[in-house]
Each structure stands twice: as structure tokens, then as C-alpha cells.
Amino acid sequence: MDPCPFVRLIVESLALKLPHAATRPAGPGVHPSSTPCFCKLKIKNFPSQTALMPLCTSQNDAPPESSMSALGFHLDATSLRRLSSKPITLRVSVYAGRMGSTCGVSSGKLLGRLNVIIDLAGADSKSIVFRNGWLKLGSEPDKPSARIHLTVRSEPDPRFVFQFGGEPECSPVVFQIQGNIRQPVFSCKFSADRNSRSRCLPSDFTNNNNGSSRGWMRTFSGDRERSGRERKGWMIMIYDLSGSPVAAASMITPFVPSPGSDRVSRSNPGAWLILRPNGFSVSSWKPWGRLEAWRERGAVDGLGYKFELVTDSTGPNSRISIAEATLSVKKGGKFCIDSRITRESLLNSRSPVKGFVMGSTVEGEGKISKPVVEVGVQHVTCMADAALFIALSAAIDLSMDACRLFSHKLRKELCHDEQDYSFS
């Protein structure tokens, strides 16, 4: 397998130093040195990035000690071909005030702008530092002005790229994408048999569900067994070209509505296990990861998710949370495992996540979805490794359907019982 060239353009070590005159109170109001500042980064044809700007009070020009997360732009092969022919401009705009807008008007006051010229030629094969140091905001040399510190650099970030040939529930072929070449590498088999779950899951998960831990599964007794009020038993198997199973995603906790509603709540999410081979029978396979999903409440409907790696340990240390976010139910988005964008509360010394791991497109509810999956090359040593990410991609895509409001019917491919689906 040959990866596709990707480059990550990184902007970090951000800090702002205000001119001496600006630090003196000028009447009533908020003191400038305590006023929040932020910057907007813009490259033509890319979404802008926004970040807080920490204020630097030191008198020397030493680099700031900042713990702010780095901002970045991901450049795929198409973008690199388009941008490598001539230098591009990164525009940095710095504002005083709070981020956001009121009634459509930006709430910040512009302090100044500057441009950083970037030449991406050769960036797909080597790391490049384009700018590192203090720069002056404004173009008037005789007037005191604010200064900004930043480091702009690029890193090669090659990735394997795959795409489902159809919707996961339709058991499609999965292709590897290399430029204009599409090569089949996996096939999928989806099933929605409500009675097959206990046969397919490893025996460890059906036998060891006692004690104080909630275990891998929750009980299915009581109102969970009411027909039409649960979505369970979904499973997708991933096969290599020889027909051997190499990964699977199995719905281990049903998706059920919370009492008095028609939505899956965060307090009672559905869950999947991502399984890797361990012997000839699927029942002996071992868990690699666990995905929880639910439907977020709020002004805008969202698909909430949390992904955890499963270790060989027992007890509270058996899982390591490495991704948690929300996707728009209407517009979809991108499921992503990337330490650069992961919330600080999820990062810990046990996490093996360093940099970009994977990304997978997810279409909005009711839209045709053929997920595109990107996997960092350092996380793939063989086809079986890639298959685990394919199974995870299928699980998050299917969770969009599993979290559909229970007042709406599902398409027939997702249902075992005839009364649960519609042809719309």
C-alpha cells in the first residue's frame, strides 16, 4: 500500500506584546493588558482558524512560554498540487476583545494585520520552518505598535486513504484511493439480526458482566425488549481480498430512547465494540476499541460520540478515551482522532495518540453516505491494521442512523423486523 501525500501547516507559539503606551489606563473601561485578544488565520480557499492570543509582558525578545494548542491547516494531495506552483499567503489578523460576534458584527477591535509568505515546494517530503520570531503589527514605522510572536512550519503527514463504494449498511466494497487510482482492498458484510449478537460477541463479554463495573454490556430486560423501541444486533464484518475476516464492528449496547422521549440520550448511549481477530471463531476475537454514541439536545441536533481504546488491563484502566466530540445531524462532519485537536481533559500519559491518527467523513441524517477514511501511515503496519479503522468508520456512520429519532422509521437494510422500516 502506498500512502497519499498530506502536509500539515502548523501555526504555534502565539503571543502578543502590546506597546508601552497601550498598557496605561486611558479612562474608564477594561484595562488593555487584561482585555482578551485573539487572532484569525486565513489562507485563500481554506476555512479560517481562530485562537486566543496570550499577552507577553517580558521586556526581552525571548520566545514565549505558551501552552496554547497549535492551529493547523491540513493539505491533501489536490491542495498541494494547486498550492505548490507558487507561494501562498497566510494572513494573520489580531483583535482586542472577545471572540465571536453580536448580531452578526465582530465583537473584537482590529489591532493590526500581517502576512506570512509560504512556499510549499518540497513540503511533502521534509519539514520546513517559514517564520519563527517576533513581527510588528501595522505599517507605520514611527508609531509604537503591537508585536506578535509566531512559528509557522510544515510537516509531512502522509496518509492512507480509503473510500466505501456504497453505504456501510449495503455491504459495499472498500477501495484504497491513490490519486486517480481506486483499488479494491476490503469487502463488507452488514447484518441486523437481533438474535445474532450473543453468538458473535466474545464469550468474555457475555460471561463477565457482574460486579460493580457496568461491564461491556447492559442488561436487555424490561422495557428494552419492547419491539420497535430499540435498535440492536447490528454488525459489520470486514474481509480482505482473500475472503478472510480481518475486523468487525458489533453493536454491544442497544440504542434505545430515554424514558419519555424518542432520542438516545448521553446518559444512556448505545455502544459498539471494534474487534480484531484472535483465533478462527469471531466469538474468540478481542476488542480493540469501544465507541459510544448518542443524540445531543440543544438548539442544533448533534451526534455525540466517545471513542476509547481497549487495553489488556482490567478494571478502570482497561479503557483509554482518545476522542470525544459532536457532529451535526443535519450537515454531518468528520470523525477525527488527532491529539492536536483533542480536549486537554482527554489527554493523559497512557494515551498512545500522537498527532493525527484517523479521520472519516460522516454525512448528515438521511443523506447517502460513502465514508472517506484517512489513516496516518505510522498507525498501519499491515492490512489488518487498516481494517480496524474501516470498521470504526462504519460504526460511526451507522450510529447516525442508530441515533435517528425513534418517531422516524429506518430504511429496510437496517431492520430485521419488517415493521421497523420504511422504503423512504
N, C-alpha and C positions, 0 to 999 in steps of 0.2 A: 504494500500500500504506500503510495506517495502522497504526502500532505500538500495542501494548498498554501501558498504564501499569505501570511497575515502580518500586519505590523501594528503595534500599539504605540500611539503617540501619547507621551506622558507629560503632564504639567504638574510640578510638585514644588516643595519648599517655598510656598507662597507666604509673603509677608508684606506689610505696608508700613512705611515710615513717613509720618506727616511732617511738614515744615515746622520750624520752631514757633513761628507766629501763630500757627493754627492751634497750638496747644494752650494758648491763653484764652480764658473765658471772654467772650465778646457780648456780654449782656445775658439776659435770662435765656434759659433753654438747656439742652443737654450739652455737657462739656464734650468737645470734639474727640478728645482722647478716649472717652468711654462710649462714643457712638459706634454701633456696629457698622462694619464696612464689608463689602462683598465685591466680587468681580464676575464678569461674564466673559467666557471664552467662545470665540466664533471662528469657524472655518467655513468657507463657502460650500453650500450643499450638504452640510452636516448639522445635526441638532446642536444648539448652543449648550454649554455647560456652565453651571453657576456654583460658586463656593464662597464661604465666609473668608474674610481676609484678616488674619491675626495682626494686631498692631505691634510694631517693634519699637522699643524705647531706648535701645542701646545707642551710644554715641559713635561707635565704630562701625565698620562695614563688614563685620563678620557675618557669615551665613546664619540665618535664624534657626533656632531650635524649635521646629514645629512638628506637632503630631497630627496635623491635618491630613486627611486622606488625599491621595493623589487623584487628579482628574485625568481623563483619558479619552482618546478617540480610537475606535477600532477600524482599521483599514483592511478591507478584504482585497482579493486579487484584482477585482474590477476597479476598485478605487485606486489601487496602486498603479495600475496601468494608466489611469486617467491623470493622476497627480504627479507621476514621476517624470513627465516630459518637461515640466518647468516648475520653478519654485512656487510654493503656495504661501499665503499669508495667514498667520494666526493673529487675530485682533483681540486684545485684552482691554476691557473697559472696566474701570474701577469706580464704585459708587459708595457714598456715605449714606447710612440709613439701613433699614431692614429689607431683607429680600422679599420679593413678592410684589403685588400690585393692589391698588384700591380703585374700584370702579374702572378697571382696565388701564389705569395710569400707573406707571412705575413709581414705587414709593421711595426710591433712592435718588440722591443728588449726584450727578456725574462729577467725579473729581478729575478725570482725565483718561486718555486712551493712549495705547502704544501698539505697534505692530512688530511681530517677530517673523522674519523670513525663514522658511523651512524648505530645504531641498531634500526630497525623499529618495533620490537616486541611490541605489545600493542599500536602502534601509531594510530590505527583506533578508539580507544576509549578514548584517552587522549592526551593532549598537552605535548610535550617533547622538552626541550632545550638541544641540543647536544654540543654546543660550544658558548661561549659568552665572547669575550675579544680580547686581542692583541696576535698575533702569529708571530714568527720570520720566515722570508723567507730565505731559504738556510740552509745548514747543517754544516757550518764551524763555530764553537763556538768562535774562536779567532778573526774573522774578523767582522767589523761592517756591518750590513745588514739591509735591509728594513724590516719594520714590517707592518703587515696587521691586521686591526680590522674587525671582522665579527661576526654576530649572525646567528647560524644555528639552526632552530627549525622546528617542525612539528605540524600541526593542523589537527584534524579530519575534513573531508569535505564531509559528506555523501550526496549522490545524488540519485534522481530517474532517472532511465534510460529507455528510450522508443526507439522503432525502427519501422519505417514504413515497412509493409510487402511487399511493392512494391513502384513504383514511385508515387509521390503525384497525378499526373495527371491521374493515372489509378484507382483512388478511392480505395486505399488499406485499410486493417485493420491495426491498430497500436497496437503493443504489448508492455507490460512492461517486461523488462528483469531483472531477479534476478538470477544471476549465470547461471545455465544451464536451468532455467525455463523461458518459454516465455508464457505470459498470455495475451490474447486479452483484451484491455480496451477501445479502441475507434474504430470507423469506419469513413471513409472519403467519401465525395461525391464532385467530381470536376465537374465544368461546365465552358464552354467557350462561353456562349450565349451572343453575343454582345448587344442584346436588353434587357437583364435581369438586367443590373446594376442599372437602375433608380428604378426598382421595389424592389431591395434587400437592397439598402442603406437606412439608417435612413433619415427621412424627413428633419431633421436639416441640413443635408449636401447638400441637393438639393435646399432648400429654402434660406438658409443663406449664399449666396456666393457673396454678394455685398460689397461695400465699399472699403477702401484702402487695407484691407487684401486680400491676394490671396485666402483665404478660403481653404476648404478641396479639392476642385476640380477646375480644369481649364476648360475653355470653349473648346468644341469639334467642333467648327465651322471651316470653311475654309478648308485648305488642310488636316486637321486631319481626315476628313471623307472619304478621298480617300481610296478605297478598296486596301488592301494589304500593306498599308503604316502605319498601326497602329496595336497594339495588345492590346485589351481591353476586358472588360466584364468577365475576369477570376474570379472565385470564388471557394473556397473550404470550405465546411461545415464539422465540426467535431461533431460527435454524440457519446453519451455514449452507454453502452450496452443495455439500455432500448429503444434506438432509439430516445432519446430526443436530440435536437441540443444544444451544450454547448459552442461552439466557432465558429468563422468564420474568414476567410481572404478574403477580397474583393478588387479587383483592382480598385482603385478610380480615378487614373490618368493614362491614356493610356501610353503605351510605344511606342514612335514614334521616328523616326530618326531625327537628327538635319538637318537643310537645307543644301543640297549639300553633304550629307554623308549617310551612311547606318547603323549608330550606334546611340544608345541612349546616349546623352551627359549629363555631370554633370550639365550643366546649364539648362537642361530641362528633369529632371529624371521622370521615372514612379513611381507610389506610390501605396501602399496597406494600407488599414485600417484593424487592428486586432480588431474584435468586440466581445463583451461579451453580454450575454442575459440580456434583460430588458423588460420583457413582452412576450406575446405569438408570436408576429409577428417579423420577422427579421428586418422589417423596423423601429422598435422601439428600436433596440439594440443600445448599447452605445459603443463608441470607447475606446479601452484600449491602443492601440499603433498605430504608423504610421511608415511604412517602405518605404524609398526611395531607388531606385537602378538605376544604370547607368553603362555604359561601359567606363572604363578609357582608355585614349590614352597613348601611350608610347611604349618603346621597347618591353615590355611584356604586353599582353592584360590582363586587370583585371576587375572584377566585383566590382564596388564601391557600398557601402551601408551606410545608416544612419538610425538609429532607434531612435524614440522618444516616450516617454510615454505621453499619453494624460490625462490631468487633467480636473477637472470640472471648472477651471477658464476660462476666456475669454480673448481675445487679445493676446499679445506677450507672456504672461505667461501660455498659455494653453498647451504648449508642453515642455518637458524636454528631451534634447538629452542625451542619455546614451550609445550609441555605434556608432562608425564610423570606417570603415576600408576598405580594398580591398582584394579580394580573387583572386587567379589565375584562369583565364578562362580555361587554359589547365589542370592544376593539381587539381583544386578545393581547399578545405581547410576547415576551421572550423569557422562558425559564432559564435561569443562569446560576452557575456555581463558579464564583470568582471571588477570591479573598480580597480583591481591591475594592469591591462594592458591598461586601458582607458587613452587616452591622457589627460594631465592636463587641456587643454583648454575646455574639455567637462565636467569636474567635477565642480559642484557648490553646494552650501549649500542646494538647493532644491532637489538635486538628492537623491532618496531613495536607490540607489545602494550601497551596502556594500559587498565587496568580490565577490565571484562567484555567478552568477545568473543562467546562462544557457550556453550551448554550443551545436551546431548542425553541423554535418558533411555535407559538400556540395561537390558533385562530379564535376569534370570538364565537360566542354561542350561536349555533345554527349555521355556521359557515363551513364550507368544505375545507378540510384541513389535511395538508400533506407536509408534516413537520420536516423542517430542515435542521439537522443536528450538526453542531461543530464540537469537536473534541480536541483538546490540546495534545500535541504529539507525545509529551512526556508522560501522559497517562494511558498510553496504548502501547503495549509490547507485543500483542497478538490480536487476532480477530475476535477471540473470546472477550477480551477487554472492551473492545468497541461494542460488542453485542450488549453488554450491561448498560451502556449509555443509551443504546437504541431502545432497550426495554424500559428504561426510566423515562425516556422521551414519550413513548407510547402511553405510559401510566399517567403522566401529567396531562397529556392531550385527552385521554379518556376521562380524566377527572372533571374536565369542563362539562362533559355530558352527565357524569355521575352526580354533579352538584347542581344540575338543572332543577329548577323549582318543581316540586312534586305535583303541582297543578298542571304541569305540561307533560305530554307524553314523549317517550323516546322513539327513535327510529327502530325498525324491526331488527336490525343486526345486533342491537344492544340488549335485546329482551329474549328471555327464554319462554315466558308465558305470553300467549297471544294477546291477552287483554292489556298488557303493559305498553303496547307500542301503537304508533300511528304511521301511516305511509307518507306523511307530510315531511 
